[in-house]
Amino acid sequence: MLRIDRRTLPALPRPVFEIQAEHTAEGDIRVTVMAGQGEDSRIEEFPLTERPLLERRLTRWFRGLPYFVPGHRDWVRVSDQAVMLIGRWTGSEKFDTPLSQKMAMSEILQKAMEKLSMVSNVSTGLAHPLDEARAKELFIALRDHDVPLSQEDVRLHAEAYGWSARHAQKLGELADRIGGGAVVRIAFPRGWGEAIVGELLSTSA
């Protein structure tokens, strides 16, 4: 599930406080706009189709919601950002994505987690600022190269490479946030993540 709230989009205007996107059993995308201040939440399902078409349908639906007057500047800007995040989230899940490509993406995630575990102190998790920075850079690079970031997959890979259950859970939560489009601060940016992902993608091509 993708969750978009004020941690992801700080300008999200009230009464809306969260937007969720999830896959249905039928293969559609269910989008929920959650609202407070006595307003009802709105739910709509969209066929999982090519990204441009899906984004156009999402944009029309968002702008037609009754919380704001037509053309509300803040809502137009934020909903356009939400459309982009949902489109990115669903981009690797199109029906026409070959199974071999999905398997390759899964293998890249596994190898990336192996690389991270080799240079991190797995006994302390993300406690050291450099280890936290590497993890953030890695997940950002994976997301930017359309490698799906599943909290559960990251957690399982981390445990397999020696992270404790507690530290693996926090690593999975970080990956899920970044995969959902959250902006994170990197204390010591070094470009390590992009270099690792680039290397993995070139060797798998």
Beta strands, then each sheet from edge to edge (+ up, - down):
strand 1: 2-4
strand 2: 16-23
strand 3: 28-35
strand 4: 42-47
sheet 1: 1+ 2- 3+ 4-
end
